[in-house]
Amino acid sequence: REQDEILITRNGLLTDTSIANIALFNGKEWHTPKHPLLKGVQRAALIDKHLIREKEITVDQLFNYSQICLFNAMIDFGKIKIDVNRERIRI
C-alpha cells in the first residue's frame, strides 16, 4: 500500500524523515546524512559497523541515488526501501 513520507531538509541538506533516519544507496554504498535532526541509536551502530557512511547530501543530489532506506529503533535497516524516481518524489 502506498504511503507518503516527508524528507526533511535543513540549509539545503537532507537530514531525515518525520519518523526515521535515512540512508541512500548510490549503487556501491549507503550514505546517511551527516547532520540529522536525530542521531539515532541504530544509525550510530550502522556507522560504527561501517555499513553506512556519513555524508552531506544536498537536495539536488537526491536523484544521484537509487534507493532510500528508512530505519529507526523499531524499523530494522533494510526493511523499508523506497526507489528514488522523479515520478514518486516531489521536491
Stockholm file with secondary structure:
# STOCKHOLM 1.0

chainA/1-91         REQDEILITRNGLLTDTSIANIALFNGKEWHTPKHPLLKGVQRAALIDKHLIREKEITVDQLFNYSQICLFNAMIDFGKIKIDVNRERIRI
#=GR chainA/1-91 SS CCCCCCEEEETTEEEEESSCEEEEECSSCEEEESSCSSCCHHHHHHHHTTSSEEECCBGGGGGGCSEEEEECSSSCTTTEEEECCTTTCCC
#=GC SS_cons        CCCCCCEEEETTEEEEESSCEEEEECSSCEEEESSCSSCCHHHHHHHHTTSSEEECCBGGGGGGCSEEEEECSSSCTTTEEEECCTTTCCC
//
